[in-house]
């Protein structure tokens, strides 16, 4: 991707911005494929939030829940009742929990 420098913008010159979408796509695809091959779920979910994908519907269907609401309620119940899972999840927030307390 090529961007104009600040001088061109300051002078009010017309600028062209070039984005190599195909290269960006290929880089992203390679990154995702390497994470899939390494089974690195943390990197995948960190880069592609589940809420922004069709994955939630696939998880709901695969686990045979009747709805997304039912699945989310089951997850909340699991987290509230299972201390080890709760500790793992809170660990992802780093010092945020203490900062908000």
N, C-alpha and C positions, 0 to 999 in steps of 0.2 A: 504494500500500500504506500503510495507516495502522497505526501501532504505538502502544501505550500509552506514556505517559511514565513516568519512574522513580518519581514520587510515587504513581501509581496502583498500580504493582507493589509498592512498599514498603508501602503501606497494606493490601495483600492484597485490593484490590478486584477484582471480576470484570472482566475486560477482553475486549473483542472486537477481533480482528485481521481486517482486511478486505484481501483480496488480489484485485485486478482481473486475473484470469488472462487474460481476453480481450485487455485492453490490453497486458499483458506479451507475450502471443503475437504480437499485431500489430506491436509494436515490434521484437521479435526477427526476425519474418518480413521486415519492411522492411529491417532492418539486413543480413540475409543476402542479400536480393535486390539491395541496392545493391553489396555486395561481389562478388556473382556478375557483375553488369553491368560492374563495374570490373575484373573478372578479378583480384581481389586475393586470391590463394591464401594468402598469409601470414596475413591477417586471418581467413580462413575456417578454416584449420587451427589457428591460434592459439586460436580460440574454440571450435571443435568438433574435438577431437583425433580423428584417424583411428581410433585403436584403440577408440574408444567408439562407432563407427558401423558401418554395413554397407558402408562404402566399401572397406575392405580386400578383401572378397570380390569386389566389383565390379572392382577393380584387378587382382586375381589372374586373374579370368575374362577380362577384356579383354586382358591381356597373355599369355593362354593358358598360364599356369603350371598345373601339375597340383595344387598345394596351396599353402596359405599358407606353410608351412615352406620350400618351394622358392623362393617369391617372396622371403621374408625372407633366405634364404641368398644369393640373387642380389644383393640390395641390399647386404648386408654385404660381399660380394666386390667390388662396384662401388666402394663407399666406401673399402675397404682398398687398392684398386689405382689409384684416380683421385685424385690429390692436390688438384686444383682443387675437386672435389666435397667432399672431406674438409674442406678449408679453409672452404668455404661453410657446411657443417653445423656445424663447430666455432665459427664466428662467431655462430651463434644462441645459444650458451651464454655469450656475453660473457666475463667474467672468471672464470667458474666453473672452467674447465680449469686455469688458472694457480693458482687458490685451492686446488684439490685436489692439485696437484703437490707 
